[in-house]
Amino acid sequence: MVIWLIGISGSGKTTLGLGLKKYFDAIGKKCYVIDGDLVRGFYDNDLGYSREARVANIKRIMLAAYVLGQNDIATIVCNISPFEELREFARRKISDYNEIYLKKSVKASRAEDVNKMYKNNVGKTDIVGIDLKFDEPRNRDLTINVDEESVEESLGKIIDFIENKYPQELR
């Protein structure tokens, strides 16, 4: 299974992804977290943040997620993934693709700016939600309104979704 957490910067992808990893670890399910920043770092940050560079990075992530999923490793992807055509491609290529949209307003993300991403990068590089459009997901499997609930509530909804969809795999 591939659990792909999408949303703008600051929507909680990594926080929820790591929480989901703890859940899988606790039940003994092999899992791996792929974070967009991890992939960029592995490749020595050879890609920028233009639309084209983001597409290339997402394709790298897709292949890794596909391979892990094919080897029965629950894969948790934490990536903005702003482009609908790439999400549709992933859905076609990855049989157990599950898209979870972490919906958060740019205004709230900028106000909180936990990782100082907005403060350090506005006007310097293309930011999804400001300079680049985040395509509203058309075929998401679950939407979490992260502005309206706690991390624990959001994680609980994701776990409920997974337990309902994959009861045999989680035993």
ZIQUINOR-V275602 format. One record per helix or strand of 3 or more residues. SS is the DSSP state (~ for helix, > for strand). FROM is the first residue (numbers start at 0). TO is the last residue. If there is no record, write none. Layout:
ss=SS from=FROM to=TO
ss=SS from=FROM to=TO
This chain:
ss=> from=1 to=5
ss=~ from=12 to=26
ss=> from=30 to=34
ss=~ from=35 to=41
ss=~ from=50 to=69
ss=> from=73 to=77
ss=~ from=83 to=92
ss=> from=96 to=102
ss=~ from=105 to=111
ss=~ from=116 to=120
ss=> from=141 to=144
ss=~ from=145 to=147
ss=~ from=150 to=164
